[in-house]
Amino acid sequence: LAERVVAAARAVAGPGARIGVAGRDLVGGQRLQIAADQSFPAASVVKLVIATEAFRQHESGRRPLTDAMRADLSRMLTASDNVAADRLLDLLGLANVNGVIATLGLAGTHLTNYFVAAPRDSSVLNRTSPADMARYLELLAADQVVSPTASRELRALLFQNQDGSKLRRGLPPDARVAHKSGWFAGVSNDVGIVYHGQSAYVLAVFTQGIPNAETANQTVAAIARAVHAAWGPR
């Protein structure tokens, strides 16, 4: 499968693109790893852990979610709103978000920057790895992110993601995808849980070094298409 995925990506992006993929078939158990432990710019994919810390603080009683916070959570996850993300970071605390990252066991994930004023140098941006995001998605699919209730609420928000240009683009229209995408110049990422018929799998796709955004998005879609051919309904 890894060879087919790489071939599908190269056919769209060419040989110079950097690609990282991690996934797991939640029915059959098969894993997919392509540069899975390498560090990539996270872009807005890292907003998943901000949302996780919001639910953790809510359930612990430290900071119950207000209507305004819930609205910002929705904007951050469904429309990738950077202003909403920064407001939540201010309330929750950067150190606390990194604490929940550690609790989740995401050793390659680091939140260092706010979003609106993010630096242009990608080497100092928020980082993660395909393997970390696949692990997170596995926990989320198993109701193990904060609590079953929090996991269900998070998935419900991720099903409402408005971005259909990447993962969803490569999947059948009736597939249900709880996902978070992220992008900036030269970077296109999308990570999600895919449900289609009796099949279910997690897939984290990261790309870097593809100058044209449309080509980058098509590359993510091509990877999703190749994975779905293997892990989708038989």
Residue, then its C-alpha position, 0 to 999 in steps of 0.5 A: l500500500a505504501e508504494r501505491v500511495v507514494a506513486a499516486a502522490r508523485a504522479v500529481a506532485g512530482p518527485g521533489a515534494r515532501i510527503g508524510v502519511a500515517g494511518r490505520d485501518l480500524v477494522g482490519g488493523q493494517r497500518l500505513q507509514i510513510a515518513a510517519d515519524q518525521s517532523f512537519p509544519a502542523a499548520s492548523v491541524v494543531k488546533l485539534v489539541i487546543a480543542t482537546e485542552a478546552f474540553r479537558q479544562h471544561e470537564s475538570g471544572r477549571r474553566p467551564l465552556t461558555d457560549a462564546m468559547r463554544a462558538d470559537l471552538s466551532r469556528m476554529l475547527t469548522a472554518s479554521d478561524n485563526v482569531a478564534a484559535d488565538r482567543l482560545l489559546d489566551l484563555l487556556g494557556l499555551a503551557n496547558v495545551n502543551g501539557v495535554i499534548a504530553t498527556l496524549g503521548l504526542a512526542g513530536t507535537h509542539l505548539t510554540n506560536y499563535f496563529v494570526a501573527a505566525p512567523r514566516d520561517s517554517s522551521v520555527l512554526n508549530r510542529t507535529s508528525p503524521a504518526d502523532m496525528a494518526r495516534y490522536l485520531e485513533l484515540l478520538a475514534a475510540d472515545q479516549v480523548v478526554s472522555p467519551t462525551a468530549s470525544r463525541e463532541l469533538r467528532a461532531l465538530l470535525f464532521q462539520n469541517q467546511d474544507g472539501s479541497k483535500l482529504r474529502r476530495g479524494l473520497p466518495p461523496d457518501a463517505r463521512v469524514a471527521h477531519k481537520s485540515g491546515w495550510f499555508a504557503g507550500v504546506s497542505n495537510d489534512v487528518g481525519i477519521v473516515y467512515h464509509g459503509q462498514s469501513a473505518y480508518v484514520l489517515a493523516v497526510f502532510t505535504q511540504g514543498i509543493p509551491n502551487a496550492e491546488t497541486a498540493n490539495q490534489t496530492v492530498a486527495a490522490i493519497a486519500r483515494a489510494v488509501h480508500a481503494a485499500w481500506g474502504p468498503r470491499 
